[in-house]
Amino acid sequence: MAFVFSLLTALVVFSYGPGASLGCDLSQNHVHVSRKNLVLLHQMRRLSPSFCLKDRKDFGFPQEMVEGSQLQKTQAISVLHEMLQQTFLLFHTERSSAAWDSTLLDKLCSGLHQQLEDLDPCLVQEMEEQTFALGMAVKRYFEGIHLYLKEKKYSDCAWETVRVEIVRALSSTTNLQERLQIANVDLGSS
């Protein structure tokens, strides 16, 4: 979780720096879709998280990847894209469709897909070594989530634990996207 907040801080700093421009604009609609996805995730709740306390797990978001380093904007956008991509893949599976209300799940996957399409123009074709390492750290984080679900035999409590984890991560990315959108507006009016 600290990784997401470090990423948020780094992106805000870079967004307000001299000549800062992401080379793309995160539209107000993009931010709206982020908020809508969080609402959908909250609506998907089937069990009380307190009922599943024995299944709680620290998935260990890889905070060491950004501590003490300065992320370039392209790296931060790449990590954000990878988080959304991995979240989409997590919820766009047969096992996931068995666990959640299909209407809510379809809306969530559709919203995540839309966000990914919005971010596509922001991605830089060149893959720097650090960007690759950050992307791999996000992938390992999600691999841990997939492994946890498998170990727990995709139980309702395991899915609830993962849902809560994803809400936390996407909440941070929504704040990030709102700040990036504001930064783009501020830069455009200077």
Phi, psi and omega in degrees: 000322179298329178301315182297318179292323175297318178298316179302311180299313180299318181292321178295317178301312181291328182292329182264359181292170181298133178065017183293128175205136181278352184077007178201163178241129172274112185289163176300326178297323178300314179294320178299318179296322177301313179296319180297320177298322178294319177299316179299316178298321177294321179292336181286348182304126179247336181232154173287131178304331179291336177291336186251026183303324181294342181261001181300149181206142171270111184280354172061062176304135191286074183294333181297342181290338182238348180298128177076359178245161178251120178280140170281157181303318182296325178292317180296317178298320180298318179294316178301315179299316181296321178297315179294320179298313181293324177295317177302312181297323179298316184268356181254049180235163178297319180297321179293319181295335177284339185268336189236161173300125188296325180294313179295318180297317178298318179295319179297311181298322178296317179294318178297319178299318179296318178298319179298318178296323178296325183277341183309315180294343182277342184283137178269138182295324181288131180256104178286158182300316181291322177298318178299316180297318179295317178298320178294324178297319177295318179298318178297321177303312180288329174299322176298322177294314179298317179297317178301313179300317180296315179299325180272008178056036176054037180295162178301319179293324178296315178296321179296319178299317179292319178302314180298318178299316181292324176301314180299312182295314181289332174300317179294320180289331177294316176300317178301312182295323177297316180292322177295321179295318178295318179299319179295320179294314180300318180294325180290333183265357181283000000 
